[in-house]
Amino acid sequence: MPHALLLENPDLAAVIDIYDSWIRFKMHHNKQPGLAVGLVYAGELIWGRGFGCADIATKSAVTLDTRFRIASITKTFTAVGILQLRDAGKLNLDDPVSRRLDSYSLRYPGAPEITIRNLLTHTSGLPRDSHNPMWTDCDAPAWEEFIDAMKSRPPTRAPNHKFAYSNVGYSLLGGVIAQVSGQSWAAYLQRKILDPLGMSATYPLPQRDDPMLAKGYSQLDDQHQRSPLPFFLMNGFEASANFASSINDLVKYAAFHLDDADDAVLSRHSRRDMHRIHWLEPCWKEGYGLGSMIYKLGDWTISGHAGGYPGYLTGFTLCREHNFGLILLTNALGSNPPEYINQGYKLVLPELIKATNQPKPAVDPAWRQYEGEYFHEWGNEKVIIRGGQLQIVALDDLDYPPVILEPTDAEHEFVIQAPGQSNETARFEQDESGQVTRLWLRNEYAHRKPQSGEEAP
């Protein structure tokens, strides 16, 4: 049965139907075995579907309960674990790693120590991957071997010098979680994240014989065929890329990240912290948060994480400003999840925004007295009513976003909502006759120009 939102909004249902057909076309064109996708709005799955085969040999169908190795989406769970420990006062993000992980003490010559924040943001200067050909041979080292090898693998640059993606760094964060919590990484995440969120179909330690696990396949060879790739666990690198999960379970995880209320799993402040830029690339279009990739797609900010593991490419993405998420799981290399994800956003999100656009609130007639032009030595501004809001427009720069004035319980007083503002107030001052004469913004004021028919104050 279609979600009520689709039944009530035929245009939204129509673009999702186009998306469905486009996915089928692309999968056929790419000879792709299987794919699962879910669209999440306000914490609910509004549409999802499995396509193709979880196993080519048995022709078992992909469903929303089929598990995939989600690879580096694991990093978001590891980041949640670290931030939980911060919320609990058991560590600080600027603690040196050596303080929270006895087995690690390397640092770049003459540079500050590597911090937990550096590991979270991939700014540690550590190598990307294992000392052995882990991804080529499908053989990850045990923790003890990994740590022993790190003794001869110092950072290649000073912390904070450059963003450089590092599975090594996130694997060390797994060690931090274990040492600080007194539990293994997998046990801690199971008890503190998966169980509270009801994610019973998500495994930190996947099982080789799991009947719900899709088989992973190679890229197309010269004969345009795919081969199954071997199952292996990430062992010492588990905190960077070991999880297996399904669309239906990741919907619960998306709901957790989209919700802005306080939650027993993680404070709303830490969730916001995960999804804001902590490292911005020079192009100013992408960067990294705390366990979250962040990029611009048109006017939208998309956050989440991609995943790549032999036989699986995946994406867990959120547009928190519009309470929307798109999750995509595939069981073949060369399947290009970003193409599916970005196309989904471009097709669906504009119609979803239209469908969920609430009626504009009724305009308070008293706001009319504030309309007009105001001037001060720093510029000229106009107060208007537009889109059901009281706004301040900079006449000196019409391209600058308007300032929104949100009503308060105090007469003539509003909260300023604008980029870079901190919930300070605006206040309209009146003379003895009740005529508005000045606009106070924080502790500065602008004079109101007389309107037609009014006398100058």
N, C-alpha and C positions, 0 to 999 in steps of 0.2 A: 504494500500500500504506500503510495507516495506520501512524503511528509506534508503536513498541513500547509506549510509555507509555499510549497510548489502547487498545491491544489488551489490556493488563494491567489497565486501570481503566475498566470500562464506564460508571461514573457520570461520569467525566471526558469520555469520548466522547459521552455523552448530552447534556451541557450544551453541548458544542461543536456538536453537531448542532442544538440549539435556536438557538444563535447564528447558524449558517449560515442557517437558515430565517428568522430575524428580520431578518438583513441583506437577504435577498431581498425580504421584505415591505416594509421601509423604502425600499429602492431603487425598488420599483414605485410606492409611495405618493408618493415625491418625484420620480418621472420622472427618475431619476438615470442618466446614461449608463454610467459604469464605476467600479469600486472594486476594490482589491486589499488583502488583509489577511494578516498573518502573526502567529502566536503562537510566542514563543521561550521555551524553558526550558533552562537550563544550557548556553546557547550553541547550541542546536539548534532548528530549525524543527519543532515538534511538530504544527502544522497551519497550512495556508495555502491561500488560494484567490483566484482572480480572478473577478470578477462583471461581467456586462454587456459593454459595447463600449468598446474603445480609440478607435474611430472610428465614429461613427454612420453615416456615408455608406457605408463599406465593410463595416460590421458585423463588423470584426475583433475577436476576443475578447480581453479582458483576461486575462493570465496572470501568474504570479509573476515572469516575466522582463520584463514590460512596464515601460518607464521612464515616470516622471512627473516633472515639475518639482517638486522637494521644497521649494523656496522657503526659508523661514527655518530649516529643519533644517540648511541650510548653515552657520548660525551655530555649530552644535556642532563642525563640522570646523574652522572658523576658530579657535574657542577651543582645540581640541586643538593646532593649529599654534602658537598663542601659548604654551601651556603647555609644549610641546616645547622652545621656545626658552628658557623659564624653566628647565626641567630641565637644559638644556645650559649654563646660566649666561650666556646672551647678553642677557638682560634680566631686570628685576624687575617684578612687577605694579604696584608703587608708583612706578615711573619716570614722570615727566611725559611725556605724549605728545610734546611738543615735543622731548624729548631723543632719541626714537626715530623721529621723523618730521619731517624738516626742513621740509616744506611746511606744517606746522601750528603756530600759535603763539597762537591766541586763548585768552582766559581771562575768566571773569566778574570784573567790577571788584571789587577788594578781596578776592577769594577765592583759595584755593590753586589751583595749576595742575591741570588735568584729568590724571588718571593712566590708565595702561593698565587698571588694575582698574576705574576708573569706566566705561570703554568696555565692558568685559566684563560689567558688572553693570547697565548702563543707568542709571547714576547720574551721568552727566557734565553734565547740563543742556543738552545739544545738541538741536537740532531732530530731529524724527522722520524726515523724508524729504527728498527732493530739492527744489531751488529751482524745478524745473519740475513740471508735473502728470504725473509719471513713471508712476503706476499707471493714471491715466485715459487718457492718450494712448499707453500701452505704448511708452514711449520713454525709456530711461535715459541720462543724460549720460555722456560719456567721463570718464576719471579727471581729466584736465587741466581740463575744464570744471567738474567737481564741486569740485575743490580751489580753483579760482579763485572760484567762487561762494561758497565757505565763508568767504572773507575778509570778506564783508559779512553773515555769518550767525553772530553771536556766540552763546555760550550764553545761554539764557533764565533760568537760575538757577545758583546755586553748586553745585559738585560735592557729592554725598552729601546734598543737601537732599531729594531725592525720587526714587523710581523713575519713569522716563519712557522707554518703549521707543523705541529710536533705531536705525534702519537706517543713519543717518549714522555713528554711533559704530562699528558693526561694519565699515562700509566703510573707515573710517580704520584699523581693526585690520588689514585686508588690506594697506594701505600700510605699516604697521609690519612685517608679516611680510616684505614684499618688500624693504624697506630693510635690515632686520637680517640676513636670510638671503642677500641678493644675488641672489635669484631672483624671478620673478613669483609672485604669490599662487597661481595655478593650478598652475604648475610645482612649487612647493614642496609643496603639498598632495598632488599626484599622487605625487611621489617619496617623501615622508615619511609619508604616511598611507594612501593608496589602494593603492599597489603593495605595501607590506608586509602589508596586510590582505587582499590578493587580491581587491580590489573592482574588477575589470576592467570591470564594467557600470555604473560610476558615473562621471559626467562633470562636472568643474567648469565646463567650457565646452560646454554641450549643442549639438547640431547640428540645424539646421532640418529637414534631410531624413532624420533618423534614423528608419528604418522601425520601430524598437521604441518610439518615443516616442508615448505616448497624446496624442490631440488634446484640448486644453482647451476647455471650454464655459462659456458665460455662465450666469447665473441664469435661471430660467423667466420668460418675458415674459408679457404679458397674454393671449396665446393658449396659454400653457403649453407653449411651445417654447423650445429652447435654440439659441444660435448659437455657432459656433466663434470663438474669440478668437485674436488674432495672436500669432505667435512673436516674441519679442525677447530679447536678452541684457541682463543687468543692467549691463554695462560698468563704470563707476566704482563701482557699488554691488554688484559681483559677490560680494564677501566676505560680504555680508549675505543673499543670496538667489538664487544662480545655479545651484546643483547640479541634476542630474537623476539619478535612481536607481530601482532596482526593489526589490521585496520581497526577492528572493533575495540581492541584494547587501547590503541593509540588515540582513539577518539576521547577516551577518559583522560588521557594525558594532555591532550589539546585543551579539553575543558578546564583542567587545572591551570594551565598557563594563560588561558584567556580570561579567567575569572580575576577580578581585581579586589575581591573581598579577602579578609584575613583567612588563612587556612592553617590547619594544624600541621600540614606537611611543610609549608614554607610561608613566611610572611609575604604580604603583598608587596612590601618594599623590596625584598630580595628578588621577587619575580620580576618586578619592573627593572631592577638592576641587571638581571640576566639579559633583558631584551633591549637595552640601550647601548649605544656605541661606547666602547672602552678603548678601541683602537680603530682609527679612521685612516683608510688608504688615501694616498695623494689625490686620487680621482674624485674623492668626496662622494662616491656613489655606493661604496661598500665598506664594510669593516667587520669587527668582531666584538661581541659583548662578553658575557661570562658564560661560556659554553654555548654560545649562540652566534651563528653567522647572521649578518644583517646586510641587506642591500636595498636599493631603491628600484622599484618597478613603476615607472611613470611617477605619479604623485604618491604612491603607496610605499610604506616601509614594511618590508618583509623580513621576518626573523625566524630562526629555527636552525636546522642542521641537515646537511646532506650526509649520505653514508655510502661507502664503497667497500666491498668485501668480495673475495673470489666467488663469482656466481650471482652477486646481488648488488644492485644500485638502488638507493632509496632517498626519499626526501620528506622531512617533517617541517612544515612551514606554517607561519601564522602572520596574519595582518591584524594586530591587536587593536589598532585604531577603529577597525570595522568589525571586531569580534568574530573574525573569520579565520578558518584554517583549511589547508589543503595538504593531505597526506598521500604519498604515492610510494608504492613498494613494487619492485620488479625482481625477477629471478634470472637475469642475464646481464652480462657485461655488454657494453655498447648500446644500452637501452636509453640513455640520455634523459633521465628524469627532469632536469631543468626545463627542457622543451615542453614536456607534458604539464609541468607545474605552472610555468609562466603563461602558457596558453590557457590553462584553466582559470587563472586569475583574470586574464584579459577578457575572457568570455563571460565568466560568471559574476565576478565581483561588482561590475557596474550595475547589472540588473538586480543583484542582491541589495545594493545600497538603495536603489529606487524602491524595491519591494518593502524594505524595512524602514524607509524614511517616515518617521512619525509626523503626524500633523503638526504644523507650526503652532506654538502656544499663542493664545489670544494676547494681543498687544494691550498693555495697560494704557488707558487714555491719558493718564498723568504724564507719560513720557513725552507727550507732544510739547510740553513747556520747555524741555531741554534741547529740542532741535535748534540748530543754527550753527553759525560759524564762531570760532573762538580763536584768539590770536595771542601770541607771546613772542618774545624775542627769538625763540628757537624755531618757530614755525607757525603754520596756520592749519587749523583742524576744523572738521565739520562733524557735528553729532547728528546722526540720522537714525531712523527706524527702518530696518531692512531684514527680510526673512524672519520676522517675528522677534528680532533682537534690537537692542539699543547698541549702536556701534559708533566708534570714533574713526573717521577716515582722515588720513594725512593728505591735505590738499597739495603739499609739496612733493608727494610721492604716491601717486595713486596705485602703483604696483605693490606697495607695501601692504601686507595683510591688515585688515581693520582690527582695531581693538574692540573686544566684546565686553560690554558692561552687564554683569549679572546682578539682578536685584538682591538686596538684603532686606532684613526686617526693619532696618533704620530708614527713616524718611530721607529721600534725596541722596542716598548713599548706595554705591554699587561696588562689586568686586571686579578688579581689572583682570581680564583673561586675554593674554597676549604672549607670544614667544619671549622668553627671558624674564617674565614677570613672576612674582612670588605671592599671588593672592592679596596684593595690597589694594587699597580702596580709592575710588573716585567719588567726589562729592560735589553737588551743585549748590552754589551759594545764592541766596535770594536777598533782595533789598526789602525795605519795610513794606513796600507795596506788593510783594510776592513775585516780583519779576526776577528771573534768573540773571545774574550779573557775572558770575565767574564759575569756572570749572576747576576744581582742585584735583590734581592727579598726584597721589601720595602727598608730599608736602610742598608742591609747587602749584601755581595757578595760572590760568589763561583767562583773559577778558572775553566776554561775549560781545560780539558785534551786534548792534541794534538791528532787529528785523524790520521789515516794511511796516510802517504804522507805529513803531515804537520810538520812544525818545531815548537818546543816549543817557546812560546812567551818570 
